[in-house]
């Protein structure tokens, strides 16, 4: 993606010659509109070769926009690169930062690596979306039970903290396991970590910390 048509054409030819499917865009906004239109329809790995400075939405602005709703690898190219900009881009998840004029072999290597990274990112993203869909089927009370159980609370302790009886907690716990599609407490803890319910595994004997949570949507 570059506002210079000659650069877009040259990079497109290079990537096509290496066997990659290529689409060119003159602006970040044009690309962003396309991605939002196609969201959820394309699950294959991909990457964006993106200029830092463009009219309107900058490359760094586009990076932040994309990060909010879709996993995609970004390779920055620029003729105006500086250390703070490159550091910022890499911290925000860019896979590479190349200076113009871009060496063809360097770009092809960067694209190959970016696609490999994106394949892993997309698999993790798809798993998280599936877990979020399962979590949305939980009732508010089931969410409370799950939050306490994955922190190591026994059924009796959960009942005491929620002001109910142990038998009711067992019913809620079973429903949580069923809805989250897990067969063991260990698997439930892993799912909770990925959902952000737990920042880290609970220590032996249970964990302290907040006991009421709202699962991310």
BABABA-758901 format. One record per residue (C-alpha): residue number from 1; z, x, y. Coordinates in Angstrom, 2 decimals, always signed. Last residue first. Example, Ala and Ser with C-alpha at 12.3 -4.5 7.8 and 13.67 -1.06 7.14 Angstrom:
{2 {+7.14 +13.67 -1.06}}
{1 {+7.80 +12.30 -4.50}}
end
This chain:
{217 {+24.55 -17.33 -10.17}}
{216 {+27.49 -14.95 -10.14}}
{215 {+30.57 -16.20 -12.01}}
{214 {+33.41 -17.32 -9.80}}
{213 {+36.67 -15.70 -10.66}}
{212 {+40.34 -16.46 -10.98}}
{211 {+42.57 -13.90 -12.66}}
{210 {+42.45 -11.15 -10.08}}
{209 {+43.94 -7.88 -11.26}}
{208 {+46.05 -6.60 -14.11}}
{207 {+44.65 -5.77 -17.47}}
{206 {+45.66 -6.44 -21.03}}
{205 {+47.70 -4.53 -23.60}}
{204 {+45.18 -1.75 -24.03}}
{203 {+43.03 -1.31 -20.88}}
{202 {+40.44 -3.92 -19.90}}
{201 {+36.85 -2.63 -19.87}}
{200 {+35.48 -1.93 -16.37}}
{199 {+34.33 -3.86 -13.30}}
{198 {+34.93 -7.13 -15.10}}
{197 {+33.50 -10.48 -14.03}}
{196 {+30.39 -8.69 -12.78}}
{195 {+27.97 -10.51 -15.04}}
{194 {+27.27 -7.32 -16.98}}
{193 {+31.00 -6.76 -17.43}}
{192 {+31.50 -10.34 -18.61}}
{191 {+28.75 -9.95 -21.21}}
{190 {+30.39 -6.77 -22.52}}
{189 {+33.76 -8.55 -22.67}}
{188 {+32.19 -11.44 -24.57}}
{187 {+30.67 -9.03 -27.09}}
{186 {+34.08 -7.43 -27.66}}
{185 {+35.66 -10.86 -28.05}}
{184 {+33.30 -11.58 -30.92}}
{183 {+30.50 -13.94 -31.88}}
{182 {+28.59 -14.30 -28.62}}
{181 {+26.17 -17.03 -27.53}}
{180 {+27.70 -17.49 -24.06}}
{179 {+27.83 -21.23 -24.71}}
{178 {+29.40 -20.82 -28.16}}
{177 {+31.95 -18.21 -27.13}}
{176 {+32.92 -20.27 -24.09}}
{175 {+33.20 -23.39 -26.24}}
{174 {+35.54 -21.61 -28.65}}
{173 {+37.69 -20.42 -25.75}}
{172 {+37.89 -23.92 -24.30}}
{171 {+39.07 -25.33 -27.64}}
{170 {+41.58 -22.51 -28.12}}
{169 {+42.88 -23.08 -24.59}}
{168 {+43.48 -26.73 -25.39}}
{167 {+45.54 -25.80 -28.45}}
{166 {+47.56 -23.30 -26.39}}
{165 {+48.74 -25.95 -23.94}}
{164 {+48.02 -26.20 -20.21}}
{163 {+49.42 -24.78 -16.98}}
{162 {+46.61 -22.28 -16.42}}
{161 {+48.83 -19.20 -16.50}}
{160 {+50.91 -20.48 -19.43}}
{159 {+47.86 -21.51 -21.45}}
{158 {+46.23 -18.13 -20.86}}
{157 {+49.40 -16.39 -22.05}}
{156 {+49.48 -18.46 -25.25}}
{155 {+45.80 -17.77 -25.87}}
{154 {+46.40 -14.05 -25.50}}
{153 {+45.27 -12.33 -22.30}}
{152 {+43.12 -9.22 -22.68}}
{151 {+41.15 -9.28 -19.44}}
{150 {+38.23 -10.86 -21.30}}
{149 {+40.48 -13.81 -22.14}}
{148 {+41.59 -14.37 -18.54}}
{147 {+38.12 -14.56 -17.02}}
{146 {+36.83 -16.61 -19.97}}
{145 {+39.60 -19.18 -19.57}}
{144 {+38.90 -19.53 -15.86}}
{143 {+35.15 -19.91 -16.48}}
{142 {+35.90 -22.52 -19.14}}
{141 {+37.96 -24.42 -16.58}}
{140 {+35.09 -24.42 -14.09}}
{139 {+32.70 -25.67 -16.82}}
{138 {+30.34 -23.17 -18.40}}
{137 {+26.59 -23.93 -18.48}}
{136 {+25.99 -21.61 -15.53}}
{135 {+27.24 -18.71 -17.63}}
{134 {+24.35 -19.16 -20.09}}
{133 {+21.79 -18.97 -17.29}}
{132 {+23.54 -15.93 -15.86}}
{131 {+23.43 -14.22 -19.26}}
{130 {+19.68 -14.86 -19.50}}
{129 {+19.14 -13.52 -15.98}}
{128 {+21.12 -10.41 -16.89}}
{127 {+19.02 -9.78 -19.99}}
{126 {+15.80 -10.16 -18.00}}
{125 {+17.08 -7.70 -15.40}}
{124 {+18.05 -5.17 -18.06}}
{123 {+14.58 -5.39 -19.65}}
{122 {+12.96 -5.18 -16.22}}
{121 {+14.93 -2.05 -15.34}}
{120 {+13.94 -0.33 -18.60}}
{119 {+10.24 -1.04 -18.05}}
{118 {+10.65 -0.04 -14.41}}
{117 {+11.88 +3.44 -15.30}}
{116 {+8.88 +4.04 -17.56}}
{115 {+6.53 +2.70 -14.87}}
{114 {+8.05 +5.03 -12.29}}
{113 {+7.66 +8.06 -14.56}}
{112 {+3.96 +7.40 -15.10}}
{111 {+3.48 +6.69 -11.40}}
{110 {+5.16 +9.95 -10.41}}
{109 {+3.00 +11.95 -12.82}}
{108 {-0.12 +10.27 -11.45}}
{107 {+0.99 +11.01 -7.90}}
{106 {+1.70 +14.68 -8.59}}
{105 {-1.65 +15.04 -10.31}}
{104 {-3.49 +13.56 -7.35}}
{103 {-1.74 +15.66 -4.69}}
{102 {-0.81 +13.38 -1.82}}
{101 {-1.95 +14.33 +1.66}}
{100 {+0.57 +13.12 +2.57}}
{99 {+4.13 +13.74 +1.43}}
{98 {+5.64 +12.24 -1.71}}
{97 {+8.95 +10.41 -2.21}}
{96 {+9.80 +9.37 -5.77}}
{95 {+11.67 +6.77 -7.85}}
{94 {+12.92 +4.77 -4.87}}
{93 {+16.30 +3.17 -5.61}}
{92 {+18.06 +2.62 -2.29}}
{91 {+19.56 +6.09 -2.48}}
{90 {+16.05 +7.49 -2.88}}
{89 {+14.78 +5.74 +0.25}}
{88 {+17.79 +6.79 +2.32}}
{87 {+17.46 +10.40 +1.21}}
{86 {+13.74 +10.37 +2.02}}
{85 {+14.37 +8.94 +5.48}}
{84 {+17.20 +11.38 +6.23}}
{83 {+15.06 +14.36 +5.04}}
{82 {+11.98 +13.60 +7.07}}
{81 {+8.60 +12.17 +6.17}}
{80 {+5.93 +11.40 +8.75}}
{79 {+2.78 +11.73 +6.65}}
{78 {+4.20 +9.38 +4.10}}
{77 {+4.13 +8.35 +0.46}}
{76 {+6.93 +6.36 -1.13}}
{75 {+6.95 +5.55 -4.84}}
{74 {+8.72 +2.28 -5.59}}
{73 {+9.75 +0.85 -8.95}}
{72 {+10.07 -2.92 -9.22}}
{71 {+12.98 -5.15 -10.19}}
{70 {+12.87 -8.46 -8.30}}
{69 {+15.09 -10.49 -5.96}}
{68 {+17.11 -8.49 -3.45}}
{67 {+15.57 -5.12 -4.22}}
{66 {+12.20 -6.41 -3.04}}
{65 {+13.47 -7.16 +0.47}}
{64 {+15.27 -3.82 +0.76}}
{63 {+12.16 -1.91 -0.29}}
{62 {+10.05 -3.95 +2.11}}
{61 {+12.25 -2.86 +5.01}}
{60 {+11.94 +0.77 +3.89}}
{59 {+8.15 +0.44 +3.83}}
{58 {+8.11 -1.08 +7.27}}
{57 {+7.51 -4.78 +8.05}}
{56 {+5.26 -5.04 +11.09}}
{55 {+2.80 -2.16 +11.29}}
{54 {+3.28 +0.43 +8.56}}
{53 {+5.41 +3.55 +8.27}}
{52 {+6.90 +4.44 +4.90}}
{51 {+3.68 +4.09 +2.89}}
{50 {+4.11 +2.49 -0.52}}
{49 {+2.89 +3.14 -4.02}}
{48 {+4.42 +0.16 -5.78}}
{47 {+5.35 +0.12 -9.45}}
{46 {+4.91 -2.13 -12.45}}
{45 {+6.30 -3.00 -15.85}}
{44 {+5.14 -6.27 -17.36}}
{43 {+7.10 -9.51 -16.84}}
{42 {+4.54 -11.26 -14.63}}
{41 {+5.03 -14.98 -13.99}}
{40 {+8.66 -14.90 -12.84}}
{39 {+7.75 -14.32 -9.19}}
{38 {+3.99 -14.63 -8.62}}
{37 {+4.18 -16.32 -5.21}}
{36 {+7.12 -14.15 -4.21}}
{35 {+5.17 -11.03 -5.15}}
{34 {+2.10 -12.16 -3.20}}
{33 {+4.09 -12.92 -0.05}}
{32 {+5.74 -9.51 -0.30}}
{31 {+2.37 -7.79 -0.61}}
{30 {+0.96 -9.42 +2.51}}
{29 {+4.19 -8.73 +4.38}}
{28 {+4.12 -5.04 +3.43}}
{27 {+0.64 -4.68 +4.88}}
{26 {-2.89 -3.62 +3.92}}
{25 {-2.55 -4.43 +0.24}}
{24 {-4.34 -2.92 -2.75}}
{23 {-4.19 -4.05 -6.37}}
{22 {-4.55 -1.60 -9.25}}
{21 {-4.61 -1.80 -13.04}}
{20 {-4.07 +1.71 -14.34}}
{19 {-6.52 +3.58 -16.54}}
{18 {-6.30 +7.04 -14.98}}
{17 {-9.59 +6.47 -13.12}}
{16 {-8.04 +3.27 -11.75}}
{15 {-5.20 +5.29 -10.26}}
{14 {-7.50 +7.75 -8.52}}
{13 {-9.85 +5.04 -7.29}}
{12 {-6.99 +3.05 -5.82}}
{11 {-5.54 +6.11 -4.13}}
{10 {-8.83 +6.81 -2.41}}
{9 {-9.47 +3.20 -1.38}}
{8 {-5.98 +2.70 -0.01}}
{7 {-6.21 +5.98 +1.89}}
{6 {-9.55 +4.97 +3.43}}
{5 {-8.18 +1.52 +4.32}}
{4 {-5.28 +2.97 +6.37}}
{3 {-2.54 +0.30 +6.56}}
{2 {-1.15 +1.54 +3.26}}
{1 {+0.00 +0.00 +0.00}}
end
